[in-house]
Amino acid sequence: MIELSVTLEQLITTVKQLQPCDRAKVAKALIDVELKSELADLVRELYNQNPVVEVTDSDIMQEIKAMRDRTRNQR
């Protein structure tokens, strides 16, 4: 493994010299890293929330019936 110490400006200058398809690969890699970071934050946030109360089949059927009744009454 090779490690190089470069400044941000050096990195930007180097990326600008790449072919468009290679610049696109760099951009995709940066986006992937950012998306993974945001996804990890979202997952942590979801795990820190209180658990959702279980919804039963009966609850779902009652909600469907109520929506159907409302729809019929609006006609």
Phi and psi restraints in degrees (range 20) as a CNS / XPLOR table:
assign (resid 1 and name C) (resid 2 and name N)
       (resid 2 and name CA) (resid 2 and name C) 1.0 -109.9 20.0 2
assign (resid 2 and name N) (resid 2 and name CA)
       (resid 2 and name C) (resid 3 and name N) 1.0 134.4 20.0 2
assign (resid 2 and name C) (resid 3 and name N)
       (resid 3 and name CA) (resid 3 and name C) 1.0 -115.4 20.0 2
assign (resid 3 and name N) (resid 3 and name CA)
       (resid 3 and name C) (resid 4 and name N) 1.0 133.0 20.0 2
assign (resid 3 and name C) (resid 4 and name N)
       (resid 4 and name CA) (resid 4 and name C) 1.0 -123.6 20.0 2
assign (resid 4 and name N) (resid 4 and name CA)
       (resid 4 and name C) (resid 5 and name N) 1.0 141.3 20.0 2
assign (resid 4 and name C) (resid 5 and name N)
       (resid 5 and name CA) (resid 5 and name C) 1.0 -102.2 20.0 2
assign (resid 5 and name N) (resid 5 and name CA)
       (resid 5 and name C) (resid 6 and name N) 1.0 113.9 20.0 2
assign (resid 5 and name C) (resid 6 and name N)
       (resid 6 and name CA) (resid 6 and name C) 1.0 -132.1 20.0 2
assign (resid 6 and name N) (resid 6 and name CA)
       (resid 6 and name C) (resid 7 and name N) 1.0 150.7 20.0 2
assign (resid 6 and name C) (resid 7 and name N)
       (resid 7 and name CA) (resid 7 and name C) 1.0 -83.3 20.0 2
assign (resid 7 and name N) (resid 7 and name CA)
       (resid 7 and name C) (resid 8 and name N) 1.0 166.0 20.0 2
assign (resid 7 and name C) (resid 8 and name N)
       (resid 8 and name CA) (resid 8 and name C) 1.0 -60.3 20.0 2
assign (resid 8 and name N) (resid 8 and name CA)
       (resid 8 and name C) (resid 9 and name N) 1.0 -42.6 20.0 2
assign (resid 8 and name C) (resid 9 and name N)
       (resid 9 and name CA) (resid 9 and name C) 1.0 -62.1 20.0 2
assign (resid 9 and name N) (resid 9 and name CA)
       (resid 9 and name C) (resid 10 and name N) 1.0 -39.8 20.0 2
assign (resid 9 and name C) (resid 10 and name N)
       (resid 10 and name CA) (resid 10 and name C) 1.0 -64.5 20.0 2
assign (resid 10 and name N) (resid 10 and name CA)
       (resid 10 and name C) (resid 11 and name N) 1.0 -40.6 20.0 2
assign (resid 10 and name C) (resid 11 and name N)
       (resid 11 and name CA) (resid 11 and name C) 1.0 -64.4 20.0 2
assign (resid 11 and name N) (resid 11 and name CA)
       (resid 11 and name C) (resid 12 and name N) 1.0 -45.3 20.0 2
assign (resid 11 and name C) (resid 12 and name N)
       (resid 12 and name CA) (resid 12 and name C) 1.0 -62.2 20.0 2
assign (resid 12 and name N) (resid 12 and name CA)
       (resid 12 and name C) (resid 13 and name N) 1.0 -44.1 20.0 2
assign (resid 12 and name C) (resid 13 and name N)
       (resid 13 and name CA) (resid 13 and name C) 1.0 -60.5 20.0 2
assign (resid 13 and name N) (resid 13 and name CA)
       (resid 13 and name C) (resid 14 and name N) 1.0 -42.1 20.0 2
assign (resid 13 and name C) (resid 14 and name N)
       (resid 14 and name CA) (resid 14 and name C) 1.0 -66.0 20.0 2
assign (resid 14 and name N) (resid 14 and name CA)
       (resid 14 and name C) (resid 15 and name N) 1.0 -44.4 20.0 2
assign (resid 14 and name C) (resid 15 and name N)
       (resid 15 and name CA) (resid 15 and name C) 1.0 -62.2 20.0 2
assign (resid 15 and name N) (resid 15 and name CA)
       (resid 15 and name C) (resid 16 and name N) 1.0 -38.4 20.0 2
assign (resid 15 and name C) (resid 16 and name N)
       (resid 16 and name CA) (resid 16 and name C) 1.0 -62.7 20.0 2
assign (resid 16 and name N) (resid 16 and name CA)
       (resid 16 and name C) (resid 17 and name N) 1.0 -24.3 20.0 2
assign (resid 16 and name C) (resid 17 and name N)
       (resid 17 and name CA) (resid 17 and name C) 1.0 -83.5 20.0 2
assign (resid 17 and name N) (resid 17 and name CA)
       (resid 17 and name C) (resid 18 and name N) 1.0 -10.3 20.0 2
assign (resid 17 and name C) (resid 18 and name N)
       (resid 18 and name CA) (resid 18 and name C) 1.0 -73.3 20.0 2
assign (resid 18 and name N) (resid 18 and name CA)
       (resid 18 and name C) (resid 19 and name N) 1.0 159.4 20.0 2
assign (resid 18 and name C) (resid 19 and name N)
       (resid 19 and name CA) (resid 19 and name C) 1.0 -67.4 20.0 2
assign (resid 19 and name N) (resid 19 and name CA)
       (resid 19 and name C) (resid 20 and name N) 1.0 153.5 20.0 2
assign (resid 19 and name C) (resid 20 and name N)
       (resid 20 and name CA) (resid 20 and name C) 1.0 -52.5 20.0 2
assign (resid 20 and name N) (resid 20 and name CA)
       (resid 20 and name C) (resid 21 and name N) 1.0 -41.1 20.0 2
assign (resid 20 and name C) (resid 21 and name N)
       (resid 21 and name CA) (resid 21 and name C) 1.0 -66.2 20.0 2
assign (resid 21 and name N) (resid 21 and name CA)
       (resid 21 and name C) (resid 22 and name N) 1.0 -34.9 20.0 2
assign (resid 21 and name C) (resid 22 and name N)
       (resid 22 and name CA) (resid 22 and name C) 1.0 -74.1 20.0 2
assign (resid 22 and name N) (resid 22 and name CA)
       (resid 22 and name C) (resid 23 and name N) 1.0 -36.1 20.0 2
assign (resid 22 and name C) (resid 23 and name N)
       (resid 23 and name CA) (resid 23 and name C) 1.0 -62.3 20.0 2
assign (resid 23 and name N) (resid 23 and name CA)
       (resid 23 and name C) (resid 24 and name N) 1.0 -38.3 20.0 2
assign (resid 23 and name C) (resid 24 and name N)
       (resid 24 and name CA) (resid 24 and name C) 1.0 -63.4 20.0 2
assign (resid 24 and name N) (resid 24 and name CA)
       (resid 24 and name C) (resid 25 and name N) 1.0 -38.1 20.0 2
assign (resid 24 and name C) (resid 25 and name N)
       (resid 25 and name CA) (resid 25 and name C) 1.0 -63.8 20.0 2
assign (resid 25 and name N) (resid 25 and name CA)
       (resid 25 and name C) (resid 26 and name N) 1.0 -41.0 20.0 2
assign (resid 25 and name C) (resid 26 and name N)
       (resid 26 and name CA) (resid 26 and name C) 1.0 -63.9 20.0 2
assign (resid 26 and name N) (resid 26 and name CA)
       (resid 26 and name C) (resid 27 and name N) 1.0 -45.0 20.0 2
assign (resid 26 and name C) (resid 27 and name N)
       (resid 27 and name CA) (resid 27 and name C) 1.0 -60.7 20.0 2
assign (resid 27 and name N) (resid 27 and name CA)
       (resid 27 and name C) (resid 28 and name N) 1.0 -43.6 20.0 2
assign (resid 27 and name C) (resid 28 and name N)
       (resid 28 and name CA) (resid 28 and name C) 1.0 -62.4 20.0 2
assign (resid 28 and name N) (resid 28 and name CA)
       (resid 28 and name C) (resid 29 and name N) 1.0 -41.7 20.0 2
assign (resid 28 and name C) (resid 29 and name N)
       (resid 29 and name CA) (resid 29 and name C) 1.0 -62.5 20.0 2
assign (resid 29 and name N) (resid 29 and name CA)
       (resid 29 and name C) (resid 30 and name N) 1.0 -40.9 20.0 2
assign (resid 29 and name C) (resid 30 and name N)
       (resid 30 and name CA) (resid 30 and name C) 1.0 -66.0 20.0 2
assign (resid 30 and name N) (resid 30 and name CA)
       (resid 30 and name C) (resid 31 and name N) 1.0 -41.4 20.0 2
assign (resid 30 and name C) (resid 31 and name N)
       (resid 31 and name CA) (resid 31 and name C) 1.0 -64.7 20.0 2
assign (resid 31 and name N) (resid 31 and name CA)
       (resid 31 and name C) (resid 32 and name N) 1.0 -42.9 20.0 2
assign (resid 31 and name C) (resid 32 and name N)
       (resid 32 and name CA) (resid 32 and name C) 1.0 -59.5 20.0 2
assign (resid 32 and name N) (resid 32 and name CA)
       (resid 32 and name C) (resid 33 and name N) 1.0 -42.9 20.0 2
assign (resid 32 and name C) (resid 33 and name N)
       (resid 33 and name CA) (resid 33 and name C) 1.0 -63.3 20.0 2
assign (resid 33 and name N) (resid 33 and name CA)
       (resid 33 and name C) (resid 34 and name N) 1.0 -44.4 20.0 2
assign (resid 33 and name C) (resid 34 and name N)
       (resid 34 and name CA) (resid 34 and name C) 1.0 -66.1 20.0 2
assign (resid 34 and name N) (resid 34 and name CA)
       (resid 34 and name C) (resid 35 and name N) 1.0 -42.7 20.0 2
assign (resid 34 and name C) (resid 35 and name N)
       (resid 35 and name CA) (resid 35 and name C) 1.0 -63.8 20.0 2
assign (resid 35 and name N) (resid 35 and name CA)
       (resid 35 and name C) (resid 36 and name N) 1.0 -40.8 20.0 2
assign (resid 35 and name C) (resid 36 and name N)
       (resid 36 and name CA) (resid 36 and name C) 1.0 -62.8 20.0 2
assign (resid 36 and name N) (resid 36 and name CA)
       (resid 36 and name C) (resid 37 and name N) 1.0 -39.0 20.0 2
assign (resid 36 and name C) (resid 37 and name N)
       (resid 37 and name CA) (resid 37 and name C) 1.0 -65.1 20.0 2
assign (resid 37 and name N) (resid 37 and name CA)
       (resid 37 and name C) (resid 38 and name N) 1.0 -45.2 20.0 2
assign (resid 37 and name C) (resid 38 and name N)
       (resid 38 and name CA) (resid 38 and name C) 1.0 -65.1 20.0 2
assign (resid 38 and name N) (resid 38 and name CA)
       (resid 38 and name C) (resid 39 and name N) 1.0 -39.8 20.0 2
assign (resid 38 and name C) (resid 39 and name N)
       (resid 39 and name CA) (resid 39 and name C) 1.0 -64.0 20.0 2
assign (resid 39 and name N) (resid 39 and name CA)
       (resid 39 and name C) (resid 40 and name N) 1.0 -42.7 20.0 2
assign (resid 39 and name C) (resid 40 and name N)
       (resid 40 and name CA) (resid 40 and name C) 1.0 -61.6 20.0 2
assign (resid 40 and name N) (resid 40 and name CA)
       (resid 40 and name C) (resid 41 and name N) 1.0 -41.3 20.0 2
assign (resid 40 and name C) (resid 41 and name N)
       (resid 41 and name CA) (resid 41 and name C) 1.0 -62.1 20.0 2
assign (resid 41 and name N) (resid 41 and name CA)
       (resid 41 and name C) (resid 42 and name N) 1.0 -42.7 20.0 2
assign (resid 41 and name C) (resid 42 and name N)
       (resid 42 and name CA) (resid 42 and name C) 1.0 -64.0 20.0 2
assign (resid 42 and name N) (resid 42 and name CA)
       (resid 42 and name C) (resid 43 and name N) 1.0 -43.8 20.0 2
assign (resid 42 and name C) (resid 43 and name N)
       (resid 43 and name CA) (resid 43 and name C) 1.0 -62.6 20.0 2
assign (resid 43 and name N) (resid 43 and name CA)
       (resid 43 and name C) (resid 44 and name N) 1.0 -43.8 20.0 2
assign (resid 43 and name C) (resid 44 and name N)
       (resid 44 and name CA) (resid 44 and name C) 1.0 -60.0 20.0 2
assign (resid 44 and name N) (resid 44 and name CA)
       (resid 44 and name C) (resid 45 and name N) 1.0 -43.0 20.0 2
assign (resid 44 and name C) (resid 45 and name N)
       (resid 45 and name CA) (resid 45 and name C) 1.0 -62.0 20.0 2
assign (resid 45 and name N) (resid 45 and name CA)
       (resid 45 and name C) (resid 46 and name N) 1.0 -43.5 20.0 2
assign (resid 45 and name C) (resid 46 and name N)
       (resid 46 and name CA) (resid 46 and name C) 1.0 -64.4 20.0 2
assign (resid 46 and name N) (resid 46 and name CA)
       (resid 46 and name C) (resid 47 and name N) 1.0 -41.1 20.0 2
assign (resid 46 and name C) (resid 47 and name N)
       (resid 47 and name CA) (resid 47 and name C) 1.0 -67.1 20.0 2
assign (resid 47 and name N) (resid 47 and name CA)
       (resid 47 and name C) (resid 48 and name N) 1.0 -26.4 20.0 2
assign (resid 47 and name C) (resid 48 and name N)
       (resid 48 and name CA) (resid 48 and name C) 1.0 -82.5 20.0 2
assign (resid 48 and name N) (resid 48 and name CA)
       (resid 48 and name C) (resid 49 and name N) 1.0 -9.6 20.0 2
assign (resid 48 and name C) (resid 49 and name N)
       (resid 49 and name CA) (resid 49 and name C) 1.0 -79.2 20.0 2
assign (resid 49 and name N) (resid 49 and name CA)
       (resid 49 and name C) (resid 50 and name N) 1.0 155.1 20.0 2
assign (resid 49 and name C) (resid 50 and name N)
       (resid 50 and name CA) (resid 50 and name C) 1.0 -64.5 20.0 2
assign (resid 50 and name N) (resid 50 and name CA)
       (resid 50 and name C) (resid 51 and name N) 1.0 146.9 20.0 2
assign (resid 50 and name C) (resid 51 and name N)
       (resid 51 and name CA) (resid 51 and name C) 1.0 -63.3 20.0 2
assign (resid 51 and name N) (resid 51 and name CA)
       (resid 51 and name C) (resid 52 and name N) 1.0 146.5 20.0 2
assign (resid 51 and name C) (resid 52 and name N)
       (resid 52 and name CA) (resid 52 and name C) 1.0 -78.4 20.0 2
assign (resid 52 and name N) (resid 52 and name CA)
       (resid 52 and name C) (resid 53 and name N) 1.0 139.9 20.0 2
assign (resid 52 and name C) (resid 53 and name N)
       (resid 53 and name CA) (resid 53 and name C) 1.0 -66.4 20.0 2
assign (resid 53 and name N) (resid 53 and name CA)
       (resid 53 and name C) (resid 54 and name N) 1.0 137.6 20.0 2
assign (resid 53 and name C) (resid 54 and name N)
       (resid 54 and name CA) (resid 54 and name C) 1.0 -60.5 20.0 2
assign (resid 54 and name N) (resid 54 and name CA)
       (resid 54 and name C) (resid 55 and name N) 1.0 139.0 20.0 2
assign (resid 54 and name C) (resid 55 and name N)
       (resid 55 and name CA) (resid 55 and name C) 1.0 -101.6 20.0 2
assign (resid 55 and name N) (resid 55 and name CA)
       (resid 55 and name C) (resid 56 and name N) 1.0 126.3 20.0 2
assign (resid 55 and name C) (resid 56 and name N)
       (resid 56 and name CA) (resid 56 and name C) 1.0 -90.0 20.0 2
assign (resid 56 and name N) (resid 56 and name CA)
       (resid 56 and name C) (resid 57 and name N) 1.0 165.9 20.0 2
assign (resid 56 and name C) (resid 57 and name N)
       (resid 57 and name CA) (resid 57 and name C) 1.0 -60.6 20.0 2
assign (resid 57 and name N) (resid 57 and name CA)
       (resid 57 and name C) (resid 58 and name N) 1.0 -36.3 20.0 2
assign (resid 57 and name C) (resid 58 and name N)
       (resid 58 and name CA) (resid 58 and name C) 1.0 -63.5 20.0 2
assign (resid 58 and name N) (resid 58 and name CA)
       (resid 58 and name C) (resid 59 and name N) 1.0 -41.5 20.0 2
assign (resid 58 and name C) (resid 59 and name N)
       (resid 59 and name CA) (resid 59 and name C) 1.0 -60.5 20.0 2
assign (resid 59 and name N) (resid 59 and name CA)
       (resid 59 and name C) (resid 60 and name N) 1.0 -43.7 20.0 2
assign (resid 59 and name C) (resid 60 and name N)
       (resid 60 and name CA) (resid 60 and name C) 1.0 -64.2 20.0 2
assign (resid 60 and name N) (resid 60 and name CA)
       (resid 60 and name C) (resid 61 and name N) 1.0 -45.7 20.0 2
assign (resid 60 and name C) (resid 61 and name N)
       (resid 61 and name CA) (resid 61 and name C) 1.0 -63.5 20.0 2
assign (resid 61 and name N) (resid 61 and name CA)
       (resid 61 and name C) (resid 62 and name N) 1.0 -39.0 20.0 2
assign (resid 61 and name C) (resid 62 and name N)
       (resid 62 and name CA) (resid 62 and name C) 1.0 -62.3 20.0 2
assign (resid 62 and name N) (resid 62 and name CA)
       (resid 62 and name C) (resid 63 and name N) 1.0 -41.4 20.0 2
assign (resid 62 and name C) (resid 63 and name N)
       (resid 63 and name CA) (resid 63 and name C) 1.0 -66.8 20.0 2
assign (resid 63 and name N) (resid 63 and name CA)
       (resid 63 and name C) (resid 64 and name N) 1.0 -40.8 20.0 2
assign (resid 63 and name C) (resid 64 and name N)
       (resid 64 and name CA) (resid 64 and name C) 1.0 -61.9 20.0 2
assign (resid 64 and name N) (resid 64 and name CA)
       (resid 64 and name C) (resid 65 and name N) 1.0 -45.7 20.0 2
assign (resid 64 and name C) (resid 65 and name N)
       (resid 65 and name CA) (resid 65 and name C) 1.0 -61.2 20.0 2
assign (resid 65 and name N) (resid 65 and name CA)
       (resid 65 and name C) (resid 66 and name N) 1.0 -43.8 20.0 2
assign (resid 65 and name C) (resid 66 and name N)
       (resid 66 and name CA) (resid 66 and name C) 1.0 -62.2 20.0 2
assign (resid 66 and name N) (resid 66 and name CA)
       (resid 66 and name C) (resid 67 and name N) 1.0 -41.5 20.0 2
assign (resid 66 and name C) (resid 67 and name N)
       (resid 67 and name CA) (resid 67 and name C) 1.0 -66.2 20.0 2
assign (resid 67 and name N) (resid 67 and name CA)
       (resid 67 and name C) (resid 68 and name N) 1.0 -41.3 20.0 2
assign (resid 67 and name C) (resid 68 and name N)
       (resid 68 and name CA) (resid 68 and name C) 1.0 -63.3 20.0 2
assign (resid 68 and name N) (resid 68 and name CA)
       (resid 68 and name C) (resid 69 and name N) 1.0 -42.7 20.0 2
assign (resid 68 and name C) (resid 69 and name N)
       (resid 69 and name CA) (resid 69 and name C) 1.0 -61.7 20.0 2
assign (resid 69 and name N) (resid 69 and name CA)
       (resid 69 and name C) (resid 70 and name N) 1.0 -43.3 20.0 2
assign (resid 69 and name C) (resid 70 and name N)
       (resid 70 and name CA) (resid 70 and name C) 1.0 -63.0 20.0 2
assign (resid 70 and name N) (resid 70 and name CA)
       (resid 70 and name C) (resid 71 and name N) 1.0 -41.0 20.0 2
assign (resid 70 and name C) (resid 71 and name N)
       (resid 71 and name CA) (resid 71 and name C) 1.0 -65.0 20.0 2
assign (resid 71 and name N) (resid 71 and name CA)
       (resid 71 and name C) (resid 72 and name N) 1.0 -43.3 20.0 2
assign (resid 71 and name C) (resid 72 and name N)
       (resid 72 and name CA) (resid 72 and name C) 1.0 -62.5 20.0 2
assign (resid 72 and name N) (resid 72 and name CA)
       (resid 72 and name C) (resid 73 and name N) 1.0 -41.5 20.0 2
assign (resid 72 and name C) (resid 73 and name N)
       (resid 73 and name CA) (resid 73 and name C) 1.0 -69.5 20.0 2
assign (resid 73 and name N) (resid 73 and name CA)
       (resid 73 and name C) (resid 74 and name N) 1.0 -21.5 20.0 2
assign (resid 73 and name C) (resid 74 and name N)
       (resid 74 and name CA) (resid 74 and name C) 1.0 -83.9 20.0 2
assign (resid 74 and name N) (resid 74 and name CA)
       (resid 74 and name C) (resid 75 and name N) 1.0 -15.5 20.0 2
